[in-house]
C-alpha cells in the first residue's frame, strides 16, 4: 500500500500496494507525494519501531564516521511497508550525503548501472529498491563496484570487444528487498550489514499514528489511535493510509475528531474489519469455506473463484492470512482454519484445522492436485 510514511518505490509483480494504488491526476499525485515526504522521519532517533535494527545501524554509521571511513554497504530485508526506504533516506541524512534512488527492475542493462555509478560523488548513497529483481548482467557489474569501486565497461562486440576499467567514487550501496531468499549468494555476501525488518506491535503502531496525526494536523484521540492500530496488519504504511482515510470521514461526516467510534465507522465504510482484513481477504476465506468446504483447494482454482490473479492471492492476501492463523498452506492446496470459519460467522466443520477434534487435514499430495 503505497501511500505513506514508509512507502517504497517499486513495481512489477502484484504486491501489497497493488490493491491500494489509486488513479490520480498529476496535481493530486504531487499532493500525495508531498504528504508522503512530510511523514518520513528525518533522523534515526525519530524512527519509530525496529529497535534492534536502529541500534545496529547506529553502530555501523557512528563507527564508520568515527574512523573517517565509508560505511559498509547495507541491505534492508523484510515485508513491504515496514520502513526500508525511510531508513535508506535516514542513512543518507545521518551521513550528510546525497542519495540516488533507483529500483532493480529499472537496471536492465549494465550500461544503465554504469551511468548511475559514474555520476556518484564521493560519499554518496545509492539506494536500489527491490534489488533482487536486477538483471543478472547489471548485478555482476555491481559486484566489482561494491568491492573495488570500479566498473569495467565493454566497448564493441565479438572478438574486437575491449574492456575499459572505470574508477568510481567511494559510495555506500543500500539495497531493499522483500524477498531476501531471491538474492544471489555473491550479491548478498557483499553487504557488510543486513537488517531484517519485523512487523510492528499495536503500541508501536499507535506511536506511528500519533506522530503522523501531529504532522497532518489531525485531531486524534487516544482511543481512536488504538482502534486504527489494531487494524493495520502490523505495517506502518497501512497505519498511515488508514489514518488519512479516517481523517476524511471525520471531517466530512463528523466534527473532525478521530475517536474510537469515528474510526470504527470510517473503517467499516472502507471495508476494513477489526482484524485488518479487507474485502479481498474475506472473499478468499469465504470462497474456501462456502465453495470448497474449507479446502484443500489449489491456488489457481481459488484465484478463479474470487476473480483475482493468482499472484495477487499469493503475494497480497496469503501472507497476512497465514500469519493470523486463518489460512493454512498444504501440499494439496489452501485450507481455511477453524478461526477463519468463526471470523466469517460460520460454524467450523469437524475436519477444520484447529477445530479441536483431533482430526488432521490430509496433507499428502494427490496425482491430480494443482
Order of alpha helices (4+ residues) and beta strands (2+ residues): alpha-alpha-beta-alpha-beta-alpha-beta-alpha-beta-beta-beta-alpha-beta-alpha-beta-alpha-alpha-beta-alpha-alpha-alpha-alpha-beta-beta-alpha
